[in-house]
Structures are given as structure tokens and as C-alpha cells.
Amino acid sequence: MKRDKSRLEEALSTAVSDTIESMVFEQCYSLSEDGDEDDGGIAPAVDDIWVSMPFIAPYEGSVTLAMSQEAATTITMGVLGEVEGLLASERIQDTLSEILNTVVGELARNLTGPGNSFEFGLPVAGDGIPPDIEEAIIILDFRVGEYIIQVSLAGSDFEKFR
């Protein structure tokens, strides 16, 4: 049974889909939108790469983007175009950080409308399980090509949008 999305889930889903589609030139959709919880994609695992960006004001919390190394490489190539040789992990992290920065900005706009000011921290990247996954109030999975990426939102300030 499909449930209605909260305002927060809708804002996050729209921010992720719009950003991925415009930056990566690949269709991106939330798996919950089509009612398919597991459609056989390559899902995030313990060898994930993740980037997390803190919201500082007017809300406190963080948004984290996680995916497999293979997905991260493919998405980076989609943003950068043809790349010769292997991509350095720093270049992949920088690209994912730019994507996340755009997602967070779009999320802020989707929640409060245009013309408001926001303060975000610098993105942090890592491997393995994202550090704020236990505190996440929303975790959404998205299909991007053959991959599944995961976006989580943590922070009690966001509860008012649920």
C-alpha cells in the first residue's frame, strides 16, 4: 500500500531528482514513487562512499548522499563527461559534494520558498556506513540508471515539515 509523502519527503525527493537529472543527465526517481521497494538495482552497501552536509541555519541537521563506489564513479563521469584513465577518489568526492550542495540548496528553497537565507556547513566525505544514519528521520532510495542511491535527512528541526 502506497502512503502519501510528507511535505519534507516531497521536498527532498524533488530536490534529489531535479539535481541528479540536471547534473548527471540521467533519469532519477524515488523507488517509493513507483511502489517498488527493491527492483534489483545495485544498492548501497558497506563499501559505500558518502558525502554529508550540515544545515546550520535556519535549521540544524544534515543531508547525506550514499552510494556504491561503482555508482559514484558512473555518476561522476556523467557530470564530468568523458574522463581519461581512472578517477581519483578526491575527484569523485568533490563531484558528489557539488551534487549534494545543489540538493541541499534546492531542499532549503523547496521548504521555505525563495528569498530566504540559509547557512550550510562544508561537505564531509567518507567510506562505509554514513555517520548520521542512525539519527535520520527520512531515508529515501532513488534509482539512477542501474544504481540505487540513498539520501538521508537527520535533524529534529525538520520534524515540523513532516
N, C-alpha and C positions, 0 to 999 in steps of 0.2 A: 504494500500500500504506500503510495506516494504522499508525503506530507507537504504542507505549504512551507516555503522558506521564510525565515525571519528577514527583517529588513537588513540585518547585519550580514546574513548569509548571501542575500541577493546582492548587496553592495560588494562584498568580497568576490563572489563568483563573477560579477560583471567586470570588476577591475582586473582579475586574472585573465579572463577570456579575451577581453579587449586588448590588453597589453601583449599577451602571447601572440595573438593573431596579427597585430600590427608590427611587432618587432621581429618575430620569428617567421612570419608568413606561413603559418601552419594553423589549421583549424584546431581550436581548443574548446572543449566543453566539459562541464561538470558531469561526472558519472551519475550523480543523483538526478540530473535533469532528464535522463532517458530511463531512469529506474533500474539501470544495470549496475549493480554493485561491483561485479568483477567480470569484466569482459575479456579477460585473457591477455591484457597488456603486460608490459614489463614494469612491474610495480617497484616503488622504493623498497630498499632493504637495508641491512646493516652496513653495506658498503656505500651508502648514500653520500652524496655531497649536499650540503645545505647552506643556505645563507639566511640570516635573521637580521631584521632591522627594528630597532626600538622606536616606538612612538613616545615622545616626551611631553608634548602639549598639543592640543588641549586634553588629550587622553594619555594615560600611561598604559603601556602594553608592548606587544611585539607581533610582527608578522614574520613567519618563517616559510621558506620555499625549500622543499626537499625532493630529490630525485636520484635515480641511479647514475653512476658515473657515465654510463653509455648515453643516457638521456641528456645529461649535462653537456657532453661533447657534441651530440647532434644538435641540440638547441643553440649552443654557441656557434656552431658552423652555420646555422640558419640565420643568426644575427649578423655574423661577420662576412658571410658569403664563402666563396671558395678559399680554403686555407691550405697552404702547402705544409706538409710534414705534420708532426704531432702537435696538438695544442698543449701548451704548458698549463698546469693546474691553476696558476695565478691568473692566466688569461680567462680560463673558464670561470673562476670565482668572480673576477671583475665583471664579466658579462652577466652572470646570474645576479650580481649585486645591482647592476644597472636595470635589469628587468624588475627586480624586487623594488627598487627605488620608485620606478614608474607605477607598479602595482600599489604601493603604499600611498603615493600621491593621489592616484585615482580613487582609492578606497576613502581617503580623507574627504575628497571632493564629493564622492557619492553619499557619504554620511551627513555632511553638513552643508553642502551647496557651495557654489563659487564665492570667491571674495573673502574667505576666512583664512586666517594664518595658522600655520602648523609648525611644529618643531619635531624633527626626527633625528635620531642618532645615526651614527655611521654603521653600515652593514658589517656584520661579522660572519665569517665563513668557517666551515669545518666539515669533518667527515664523521660518519656514523649516525647515531641517533641524535636528532636535534635536542638542544638542552632544555627548551621550554615546552616540549611536547606534553609533559605531564600536567602543565598548567593551562593547556589550550582549552578554550571554551568552544571553538569551532575547528574542525578538521575537515577539509574538502579534498577530494581526489578529482583530478582532471585527466582527460585523455588528450594527449598531444602526439599525433601520428601514432606510432606503435607503442608509445610510452605512457605511463601513468605518473603524474607528478602530484605532489601533495602540498597543500598550503594550509598552515595553521595560524590561528589568531589567539593570542593569550592576553589577558588583562581584564580585571574586573570592571574597569571604566567602560568597557564596551557592552556590559550587560544591559544597559539602558536601551540599546538598539535591538535587543532580541525579541 
